[in-house]
Amino acid sequence: MTLTTASVSHPLPVRPTSASTSAPKPLAERLSAPRPLPDFKRKSAEDAKGILLKKVHATADRFQAIFDKKHLFDHLDGNSQKALHRLADQLNWVDDNIDKVSTWSKEQRERISWACKQVGRVEFSTDTESLARRYRKVARELTLVSDGGYLDWIVL
């Protein structure tokens, strides 16, 4: 079966012409017309929940590297171990109770975000040093985050 170009060609659609007879507004007038700006800060409850959940999951995944090095974790002093366990338990509590985020105050949600941000600032490894070499320093910095009281409103 062969097709000819006459049966395949499609003409361009006719552009509709404006039915109004009024002249368009000048550009300067259109640009100076007041236009409300969207409120970028306002988020729905579901958006806020999703953002917070992503932060907590990313923080927990990052934090897990400390516990994965069990042989090094066992050599930390007892206070550091307790502080790191407490922070991990608090992050797990947030993850388990995220469906109640609408009942938390704005300050509580901000404290969770700050805790996640502080854990994110800790350099777990660098180009020249692996986590195993930096372990004590990383554990010390994470202990400071835990002792910072960001999540002390969570009673376990």
MODELLER restraints for C-alpha pairs under 7 A, 6 or more apart:
rsr = mdl.restraints
at = mdl.atoms
rsr.add(forms.Gaussian(group=physical.xy_distance, feature=features.Distance(at['CA:45:A'], at['CA:102:A']), mean=6.73, stdev=0.5))
rsr.add(forms.Gaussian(group=physical.xy_distance, feature=features.Distance(at['CA:49:A'], at['CA:98:A']), mean=6.97, stdev=0.5))
rsr.add(forms.Gaussian(group=physical.xy_distance, feature=features.Distance(at['CA:49:A'], at['CA:101:A']), mean=6.48, stdev=0.5))
rsr.add(forms.Gaussian(group=physical.xy_distance, feature=features.Distance(at['CA:53:A'], at['CA:95:A']), mean=6.87, stdev=0.5))
rsr.add(forms.Gaussian(group=physical.xy_distance, feature=features.Distance(at['CA:55:A'], at['CA:116:A']), mean=6.36, stdev=0.5))
rsr.add(forms.Gaussian(group=physical.xy_distance, feature=features.Distance(at['CA:56:A'], at['CA:91:A']), mean=6.64, stdev=0.5))
rsr.add(forms.Gaussian(group=physical.xy_distance, feature=features.Distance(at['CA:56:A'], at['CA:95:A']), mean=6.88, stdev=0.5))
rsr.add(forms.Gaussian(group=physical.xy_distance, feature=features.Distance(at['CA:56:A'], at['CA:116:A']), mean=6.49, stdev=0.5))
rsr.add(forms.Gaussian(group=physical.xy_distance, feature=features.Distance(at['CA:59:A'], at['CA:116:A']), mean=5.66, stdev=0.5))
rsr.add(forms.Gaussian(group=physical.xy_distance, feature=features.Distance(at['CA:59:A'], at['CA:119:A']), mean=6.68, stdev=0.5))
rsr.add(forms.Gaussian(group=physical.xy_distance, feature=features.Distance(at['CA:59:A'], at['CA:120:A']), mean=6.83, stdev=0.5))
rsr.add(forms.Gaussian(group=physical.xy_distance, feature=features.Distance(at['CA:60:A'], at['CA:91:A']), mean=6.74, stdev=0.5))
rsr.add(forms.Gaussian(group=physical.xy_distance, feature=features.Distance(at['CA:67:A'], at['CA:73:A']), mean=6.59, stdev=0.5))
rsr.add(forms.Gaussian(group=physical.xy_distance, feature=features.Distance(at['CA:80:A'], at['CA:143:A']), mean=5.93, stdev=0.5))
rsr.add(forms.Gaussian(group=physical.xy_distance, feature=features.Distance(at['CA:83:A'], at['CA:143:A']), mean=5.73, stdev=0.5))
rsr.add(forms.Gaussian(group=physical.xy_distance, feature=features.Distance(at['CA:83:A'], at['CA:146:A']), mean=5.87, stdev=0.5))
rsr.add(forms.Gaussian(group=physical.xy_distance, feature=features.Distance(at['CA:83:A'], at['CA:147:A']), mean=6.95, stdev=0.5))
rsr.add(forms.Gaussian(group=physical.xy_distance, feature=features.Distance(at['CA:84:A'], at['CA:142:A']), mean=6.97, stdev=0.5))
rsr.add(forms.Gaussian(group=physical.xy_distance, feature=features.Distance(at['CA:84:A'], at['CA:143:A']), mean=6.02, stdev=0.5))
rsr.add(forms.Gaussian(group=physical.xy_distance, feature=features.Distance(at['CA:84:A'], at['CA:146:A']), mean=6.72, stdev=0.5))
rsr.add(forms.Gaussian(group=physical.xy_distance, feature=features.Distance(at['CA:87:A'], at['CA:146:A']), mean=5.53, stdev=0.5))
rsr.add(forms.Gaussian(group=physical.xy_distance, feature=features.Distance(at['CA:90:A'], at['CA:151:A']), mean=6.78, stdev=0.5))
rsr.add(forms.Gaussian(group=physical.xy_distance, feature=features.Distance(at['CA:90:A'], at['CA:154:A']), mean=6.61, stdev=0.5))
rsr.add(forms.Gaussian(group=physical.xy_distance, feature=features.Distance(at['CA:111:A'], at['CA:150:A']), mean=5.22, stdev=0.5))
rsr.add(forms.Gaussian(group=physical.xy_distance, feature=features.Distance(at['CA:111:A'], at['CA:151:A']), mean=6.53, stdev=0.5))
rsr.add(forms.Gaussian(group=physical.xy_distance, feature=features.Distance(at['CA:112:A'], at['CA:150:A']), mean=6.73, stdev=0.5))
rsr.add(forms.Gaussian(group=physical.xy_distance, feature=features.Distance(at['CA:112:A'], at['CA:151:A']), mean=6.52, stdev=0.5))
rsr.add(forms.Gaussian(group=physical.xy_distance, feature=features.Distance(at['CA:115:A'], at['CA:145:A']), mean=6.91, stdev=0.5))
rsr.add(forms.Gaussian(group=physical.xy_distance, feature=features.Distance(at['CA:115:A'], at['CA:150:A']), mean=5.77, stdev=0.5))
rsr.add(forms.Gaussian(group=physical.xy_distance, feature=features.Distance(at['CA:118:A'], at['CA:145:A']), mean=6.58, stdev=0.5))
rsr.add(forms.Gaussian(group=physical.xy_distance, feature=features.Distance(at['CA:119:A'], at['CA:142:A']), mean=6.60, stdev=0.5))
rsr.add(forms.Gaussian(group=physical.xy_distance, feature=features.Distance(at['CA:119:A'], at['CA:145:A']), mean=6.98, stdev=0.5))
rsr.add(forms.Gaussian(group=physical.xy_distance, feature=features.Distance(at['CA:122:A'], at['CA:138:A']), mean=6.72, stdev=0.5))
rsr.add(forms.Gaussian(group=physical.xy_distance, feature=features.Distance(at['CA:122:A'], at['CA:141:A']), mean=6.83, stdev=0.5))
rsr.add(forms.Gaussian(group=physical.xy_distance, feature=features.Distance(at['CA:124:A'], at['CA:131:A']), mean=5.48, stdev=0.5))
rsr.add(forms.Gaussian(group=physical.xy_distance, feature=features.Distance(at['CA:124:A'], at['CA:138:A']), mean=6.11, stdev=0.5))
rsr.add(forms.Gaussian(group=physical.xy_distance, feature=features.Distance(at['CA:125:A'], at['CA:131:A']), mean=4.84, stdev=0.5))
rsr.add(forms.Gaussian(group=physical.xy_distance, feature=features.Distance(at['CA:125:A'], at['CA:134:A']), mean=6.79, stdev=0.5))
